Amino acid sequence: MWFGELVPAMDEAARIVSQADIFLCIGTSLQVYPANSLIFATPRRARRIVVNPEVPDLVPTEICECIAKTACEGVPELVASLLLESTTL
């Protein structure tokens, strides 16, 4: 997203996010409005995971898990971890 650019189907995106079990935010500073507000549309029970080499200042760390790695490094590790968790449930 570019600064100030509208999210296509923002209302639909917010509705989908409001039902999420896991919300992944990959490679972003979370400074681009309105897309940055989607993380707050998640349900309280949802896991919110941010993958970015530097944890952005705007990441609410009290409600988010942060993986300080590039997408190329962090995403495969995250997927492996999530798959492992799903097999142990």
DRENTORKOL-3810 file (N, C-alpha, C; in nm, 4 decimals):
REM DRENTORKOL-3810
@n.u->0.0843; n.v->-0.1176; n.w->0.0000; ca.u->0.0000; ca.v->0.0000; ca.w->0.0000; c.u->0.0890; c.v->0.1240; c.w->0.0000
@n.u->0.0437; n.v->0.2273; n.w->-0.0669; ca.u->0.1106; ca.v->0.3565; ca.w->-0.0631; c.u->0.0400; c.v->0.4442; c.w->0.0390
@n.u->0.1097; n.v->0.5410; n.w->0.0943; ca.u->0.0500; ca.v->0.6303; ca.w->0.1939; c.u->-0.0779; c.v->0.6918; c.w->0.1403
@n.u->-0.1842; n.v->0.6805; n.w->0.2199; ca.u->-0.3115; ca.v->0.7396; ca.w->0.1842; c.u->-0.3921; c.v->0.6630; c.w->0.0813
@n.u->-0.3362; n.v->0.5561; n.w->0.0262; ca.u->-0.4075; ca.v->0.4781; ca.w->-0.0748; c.u->-0.5175; c.v->0.3967; c.w->-0.0075
@n.u->-0.6323; n.v->0.3926; n.w->-0.0700; ca.u->-0.7426; ca.v->0.3157; ca.w->-0.0149; c.u->-0.7176; c.v->0.1668; c.w->-0.0326
@n.u->-0.7596; n.v->0.0904; n.w->0.0660; ca.u->-0.7523; ca.v->-0.0546; ca.w->0.0558; c.u->-0.8741; c.v->-0.1003; c.w->-0.0236
@n.u->-0.8515; n.v->-0.1736; n.w->-0.1338; ca.u->-0.9678; ca.v->-0.2245; ca.w->-0.2068; c.u->-1.0520; c.v->-0.3119; c.w->-0.1130
@n.u->-1.1798; n.v->-0.2896; n.w->-0.1103; ca.u->-1.2712; ca.v->-0.3682; ca.w->-0.0273; c.u->-1.2319; c.v->-0.3636; c.w->0.1205
@n.u->-1.2007; n.v->-0.2449; n.w->0.1703; ca.u->-1.1583; ca.v->-0.2298; ca.w->0.3101; c.u->-1.2626; c.v->-0.2849; c.w->0.4072
@n.u->-1.3888; n.v->-0.2594; n.w->0.3823; ca.u->-1.4935; ca.v->-0.3110; ca.w->0.4711; c.u->-1.4940; c.v->-0.4634; c.w->0.4725
@n.u->-1.4778; n.v->-0.5230; n.w->0.3561; ca.u->-1.4730; ca.v->-0.6689; ca.w->0.3465; c.u->-1.3474; c.v->-0.7225; c.w->0.4161
@n.u->-1.2341; n.v->-0.6543; n.w->0.3986; ca.u->-1.1101; ca.v->-0.6949; ca.w->0.4652; c.u->-1.1270; c.v->-0.6899; c.w->0.6164
@n.u->-1.1873; n.v->-0.5849; n.w->0.6681; ca.u->-1.2100; ca.v->-0.5719; ca.w->0.8126; c.u->-1.3030; c.v->-0.6819; c.w->0.8633
@n.u->-1.4052; n.v->-0.7156; n.w->0.7846; ca.u->-1.4977; ca.v->-0.8228; ca.w->0.8247; c.u->-1.4242; c.v->-0.9563; c.w->0.8331
@n.u->-1.3419; n.v->-0.9846; n.w->0.7344; ca.u->-1.2664; ca.v->-1.1106; ca.w->0.7338; c.u->-1.1685; c.v->-1.1141; c.w->0.8509
@n.u->-1.0965; n.v->-1.0059; n.w->0.8709; ca.u->-0.9986; ca.v->-0.9973; ca.w->0.9800; c.u->-1.0677; c.v->-1.0134; c.w->1.1156
@n.u->-1.1889; n.v->-0.9645; n.w->1.1278; ca.u->-1.2607; ca.v->-0.9726; ca.w->1.2561; c.u->-1.2942; c.v->-1.1164; c.w->1.2946
@n.u->-1.2767; n.v->-1.2109; n.w->1.2010; ca.u->-1.3041; ca.v->-1.3517; ca.w->1.2270; c.u->-1.1761; c.v->-1.4362; c.w->1.2327
@n.u->-1.0615; n.v->-1.3703; n.w->1.2250; ca.u->-0.9337; ca.v->-1.4417; ca.w->1.2130; c.u->-0.8916; c.v->-1.5089; c.w->1.3435
@n.u->-0.8282; n.v->-1.6227; n.w->1.3288; ca.u->-0.7622; ca.v->-1.6890; ca.w->1.4416; c.u->-0.6165; c.v->-1.6441; c.w->1.4499
@n.u->-0.5569; n.v->-1.6205; n.w->1.3330; ca.u->-0.4185; ca.v->-1.5734; ca.w->1.3238; c.u->-0.4143; c.v->-1.4603; c.w->1.2219
@n.u->-0.3473; n.v->-1.3520; n.w->1.2576; ca.u->-0.3299; ca.v->-1.2379; ca.w->1.1686; c.u->-0.1806; c.v->-1.2199; c.w->1.1463
@n.u->-0.1360; n.v->-1.2336; n.w->1.0220; ca.u->0.0053; ca.v->-1.2168; ca.w->0.9884; c.u->0.0261; c.v->-1.0824; c.w->0.9212
@n.u->0.1236; n.v->-1.0124; n.w->0.9675; ca.u->0.1603; ca.v->-0.8835; ca.w->0.9103; c.u->0.3076; c.v->-0.8964; c.w->0.8729
@n.u->0.3372; n.v->-0.8973; n.w->0.7440; ca.u->0.4720; ca.v->-0.9319; ca.w->0.6984; c.u->0.5334; c.v->-0.8167; c.w->0.6197
@n.u->0.6515; n.v->-0.7747; n.w->0.6652; ca.u->0.7302; ca.v->-0.6762; ca.w->0.5925; c.u->0.6683; c.v->-0.5391; c.w->0.5828
@n.u->0.6294; n.v->-0.4819; n.w->0.6948; ca.u->0.5661; ca.v->-0.3507; ca.w->0.6912; c.u->0.6035; c.v->-0.2679; c.w->0.8137
@n.u->0.5952; n.v->-0.1393; n.w->0.7978; ca.u->0.6205; ca.v->-0.0475; ca.w->0.9088; c.u->0.4921; c.v->-0.0189; c.w->0.9859
@n.u->0.3806; n.v->-0.0611; n.w->0.9330; ca.u->0.2474; ca.v->-0.0334; ca.w->0.9896; c.u->0.2191; c.v->0.1165; c.w->0.9978
@n.u->0.2764; n.v->0.1930; n.w->0.9070; ca.u->0.2536; ca.v->0.3368; ca.w->0.9055; c.u->0.1553; c.v->0.3802; c.w->0.7976
@n.u->0.1165; n.v->0.2885; n.w->0.7114; ca.u->0.0298; ca.v->0.3253; ca.w->0.5992; c.u->-0.1165; c.v->0.3098; c.w->0.6393
@n.u->-0.1856; n.v->0.4231; n.w->0.6448; ca.u->-0.3275; ca.v->0.4267; ca.w->0.6770; c.u->-0.4058; c.v->0.4129; c.w->0.5470
@n.u->-0.5126; n.v->0.3400; n.w->0.5422; ca.u->-0.5877; ca.v->0.2753; ca.w->0.6491; c.u->-0.5506; c.v->0.1289; c.w->0.6733
@n.u->-0.4614; n.v->0.0737; n.w->0.5915; ca.u->-0.4293; ca.v->-0.0687; ca.w->0.6052; c.u->-0.3749; c.v->-0.1018; c.w->0.7441
@n.u->-0.3037; n.v->-0.0080; n.w->0.8057; ca.u->-0.2447; ca.v->-0.0357; ca.w->0.9380; c.u->-0.3498; c.v->-0.0552; c.w->1.0466
@n.u->-0.4712; n.v->-0.0156; n.w->1.0218; ca.u->-0.5755; ca.v->-0.0316; ca.w->1.1233; c.u->-0.6329; c.v->-0.1734; c.w->1.1270
@n.u->-0.6062; n.v->-0.2537; n.w->1.0250; ca.u->-0.6636; ca.v->-0.3886; ca.w->1.0206; c.u->-0.6181; c.v->-0.4745; c.w->1.1385
@n.u->-0.4976; n.v->-0.4545; n.w->1.1874; ca.u->-0.4482; ca.v->-0.5342; ca.w->1.2999; c.u->-0.5366; c.v->-0.5158; c.w->1.4240
@n.u->-0.6009; n.v->-0.3993; n.w->1.4339; ca.u->-0.6874; ca.v->-0.3716; ca.w->1.5485; c.u->-0.8297; c.v->-0.4233; c.w->1.5281
@n.u->-0.8594; n.v->-0.4739; n.w->1.4100; ca.u->-0.9916; ca.v->-0.5308; ca.w->1.3818; c.u->-0.9972; c.v->-0.6786; c.w->1.4170
@n.u->-0.8844; n.v->-0.7346; n.w->1.4585; ca.u->-0.8803; ca.v->-0.8766; ca.w->1.4940; c.u->-0.9520; c.v->-0.9011; c.w->1.6262
@n.u->-1.0061; n.v->-1.0201; n.w->1.6453; ca.u->-1.0678; ca.v->-1.0519; ca.w->1.7743; c.u->-0.9611; c.v->-1.0626; c.w->1.8836
@n.u->-1.0003; n.v->-1.0426; n.w->2.0073; ca.u->-0.9059; ca.v->-1.0498; ca.w->2.1201; c.u->-0.8327; c.v->-1.1827; c.w->2.1262
@n.u->-0.8987; n.v->-1.2901; n.w->2.0885; ca.u->-0.8406; ca.v->-1.4237; ca.w->2.0980; c.u->-0.7382; c.v->-1.4516; c.w->1.9881
@n.u->-0.7359; n.v->-1.3703; n.w->1.8837; ca.u->-0.6501; ca.v->-1.3955; ca.w->1.7674; c.u->-0.5026; c.v->-1.3742; c.w->1.8007
@n.u->-0.4188; n.v->-1.4566; n.w->1.7406; ca.u->-0.2737; ca.v->-1.4337; ca.w->1.7468; c.u->-0.2401; c.v->-1.3309; c.w->1.6398
@n.u->-0.1650; n.v->-1.2308; n.w->1.6776; ca.u->-0.1204; ca.v->-1.1276; ca.w->1.5840; c.u->0.0305; c.v->-1.1387; c.w->1.5745
@n.u->0.0803; n.v->-1.1676; n.w->1.4558; ca.u->0.2234; ca.v->-1.1924; ca.w->1.4380; c.u->0.2772; c.v->-1.0961; c.w->1.3326
@n.u->0.3816; n.v->-1.0226; n.w->1.3699; ca.u->0.4456; ca.v->-0.9281; ca.w->1.2800; c.u->0.5853; c.v->-0.9809; c.w->1.2466
@n.u->0.6138; n.v->-0.9935; n.w->1.1171; ca.u->0.7457; ca.v->-1.0363; ca.w->1.0702; c.u->0.8071; c.v->-0.9177; c.w->0.9960
@n.u->0.9122; n.v->-0.8619; n.w->1.0515; ca.u->0.9798; ca.v->-0.7471; ca.w->0.9919; c.u->1.1185; c.v->-0.7372; c.w->1.0552
@n.u->1.2235; n.v->-0.7053; n.w->0.9766; ca.u->1.3579; ca.v->-0.7010; ca.w->1.0333; c.u->1.3703; c.v->-0.6110; c.w->1.1567
@n.u->1.3020; n.v->-0.4999; n.w->1.1546; ca.u->1.2979; ca.v->-0.4111; ca.w->1.2707; c.u->1.1535; c.v->-0.4018; c.w->1.3158
@n.u->1.1313; n.v->-0.4166; n.w->1.4445; ca.u->0.9948; ca.v->-0.4078; ca.w->1.4960; c.u->0.9500; c.v->-0.2623; c.w->1.4834
@n.u->0.8471; n.v->-0.2363; n.w->1.4027; ca.u->0.8014; ca.v->-0.0987; ca.w->1.3849; c.u->0.7530; c.v->-0.0375; c.w->1.5163
@n.u->0.7757; n.v->0.0930; n.w->1.5322; ca.u->0.7325; ca.v->0.1633; ca.w->1.6528; c.u->0.5826; c.v->0.1519; c.w->1.6758
@n.u->0.5074; n.v->0.1380; n.w->1.5699; ca.u->0.3613; ca.v->0.1353; ca.w->1.5819; c.u->0.3046; c.v->-0.0016; c.w->1.6149
@n.u->0.3906; n.v->-0.1026; n.w->1.6279; ca.u->0.3425; ca.v->-0.2364; ca.w->1.6612; c.u->0.3034; c.v->-0.2404; c.w->1.8088
@n.u->0.1783; n.v->-0.2742; n.w->1.8364; ca.u->0.1360; ca.v->-0.2863; ca.w->1.9761; c.u->0.1900; c.v->-0.4177; c.w->2.0353
@n.u->0.3118; n.v->-0.4136; n.w->2.0892; ca.u->0.3793; ca.v->-0.5354; ca.w->2.1338; c.u->0.3066; c.v->-0.6073; c.w->2.2463
@n.u->0.2182; n.v->-0.5389; n.w->2.3155; ca.u->0.1425; ca.v->-0.6060; ca.w->2.4215; c.u->0.0385; c.v->-0.7023; c.w->2.3649
@n.u->0.0040; n.v->-0.6875; n.w->2.2384; ca.u->-0.0927; ca.v->-0.7793; ca.w->2.1766; c.u->-0.0350; c.v->-0.8529; c.w->2.0562
@n.u->0.0918; n.v->-0.8281; n.w->2.0225; ca.u->0.1521; ca.v->-0.8881; ca.w->1.9031; c.u->0.2775; c.v->-0.9669; c.w->1.9369
@n.u->0.2962; n.v->-1.0740; n.w->1.8625; ca.u->0.4229; ca.v->-1.1463; ca.w->1.8642; c.u->0.5070; c.v->-1.0844; c.w->1.7526
@n.u->0.6323; n.v->-1.0588; n.w->1.7802; ca.u->0.7180; ca.v->-0.9948; ca.w->1.6810; c.u->0.8343; c.v->-1.0870; c.w->1.6468
@n.u->0.8557; n.v->-1.1044; n.w->1.5175; ca.u->0.9685; ca.v->-1.1826; ca.w->1.4676; c.u->1.0574; c.v->-1.0849; c.w->1.3915
@n.u->1.1716; n.v->-1.0506; n.w->1.4506; ca.u->1.2614; ca.v->-0.9500; ca.w->1.3930; c.u->1.3548; c.v->-1.0150; c.w->1.2917
@n.u->1.2956; n.v->-1.0535; n.w->1.1774; ca.u->1.3704; ca.v->-1.1166; ca.w->1.0685; c.u->1.3089; c.v->-1.0710; c.w->0.9365
@n.u->1.3839; n.v->-1.0913; n.w->0.8294; ca.u->1.3263; ca.v->-1.0634; ca.w->0.6978; c.u->1.2156; c.v->-1.1651; c.w->0.6696
@n.u->1.1326; n.v->-1.1346; n.w->0.5728; ca.u->1.0269; ca.v->-1.2280; ca.w->0.5349; c.u->1.0863; c.v->-1.3605; c.w->0.4881
@n.u->1.1965; n.v->-1.3538; n.w->0.4144; ca.u->1.2610; ca.v->-1.4764; ca.w->0.3636; c.u->1.3099; c.v->-1.5660; c.w->0.4769
@n.u->1.3506; n.v->-1.5068; n.w->0.5885; ca.u->1.3968; ca.v->-1.5848; ca.w->0.7033; c.u->1.2814; c.v->-1.6197; c.w->0.7974
@n.u->1.2017; n.v->-1.5206; n.w->0.8306; ca.u->1.1001; ca.v->-1.5365; ca.w->0.9339; c.u->0.9787; c.v->-1.6178; c.w->0.8944
@n.u->0.9327; n.v->-1.6023; n.w->0.7707; ca.u->0.8098; ca.v->-1.6713; ca.w->0.7294; c.u->0.8271; c.v->-1.8233; c.w->0.7267
@n.u->0.9343; n.v->-1.8771; n.w->0.6665; ca.u->0.9489; ca.v->-2.0234; ca.w->0.6700; c.u->0.9579; c.v->-2.0783; c.w->0.8131
@n.u->1.0272; n.v->-2.0056; n.w->0.9011; ca.u->1.0358; ca.v->-2.0490; ca.w->1.0409; c.u->0.8991; c.v->-2.0442; c.w->1.1078
@n.u->0.8237; n.v->-1.9391; n.w->1.0791; ca.u->0.6898; ca.v->-1.9256; ca.w->1.1366; c.u->0.5985; c.v->-2.0364; c.w->1.0874
@n.u->0.6006; n.v->-2.0636; n.w->0.9579; ca.u->0.5171; ca.v->-2.1705; ca.w->0.9010; c.u->0.5526; c.v->-2.3044; c.w->0.9648
@n.u->0.6819; n.v->-2.3334; n.w->0.9774; ca.u->0.7246; ca.v->-2.4594; ca.w->1.0397; c.u->0.6740; c.v->-2.4672; c.w->1.1836
@n.u->0.6827; n.v->-2.3566; n.w->1.2546; ca.u->0.6356; ca.v->-2.3533; ca.w->1.3939; c.u->0.4843; c.v->-2.3747; c.w->1.4025
@n.u->0.4105; n.v->-2.3079; n.w->1.3153; ca.u->0.2647; ca.v->-2.3225; ca.w->1.3147; c.u->0.2234; c.v->-2.4645; c.w->1.2775
@n.u->0.2937; n.v->-2.5245; n.w->1.1818; ca.u->0.2640; ca.v->-2.6631; ca.w->1.1434; c.u->0.2924; c.v->-2.7576; c.w->1.2587
@n.u->0.4027; n.v->-2.7365; n.w->1.3288; ca.u->0.4370; ca.v->-2.8185; ca.w->1.4435; c.u->0.3308; c.v->-2.8046; c.w->1.5520
@n.u->0.2866; n.v->-2.6816; n.w->1.5792; ca.u->0.1813; ca.v->-2.6607; ca.w->1.6793; c.u->0.0528; c.v->-2.7322; c.w->1.6401
@n.u->0.0181; n.v->-2.7285; n.w->1.5122; ca.u->-0.1078; ca.v->-2.7897; ca.w->1.4693; c.u->-0.1045; c.v->-2.9416; c.w->1.4808
@n.u->0.0131; n.v->-3.0010; n.w->1.4714; ca.u->0.0209; ca.v->-3.1462; ca.w->1.4837; c.u->0.0233; c.v->-3.1918; c.w->1.6286
@n.u->0.0523; n.v->-3.1017; n.w->1.7226; ca.u->0.0566; ca.v->-3.1384; ca.w->1.8630; c.u->-0.0744; c.v->-3.1088; c.w->1.9345
@n.u->-0.1714; n.v->-3.0532; n.w->1.8639; ca.u->-0.3001; ca.v->-3.0221; ca.w->1.9270; c.u->-0.3861; c.v->-3.1442; c.w->1.9420
END
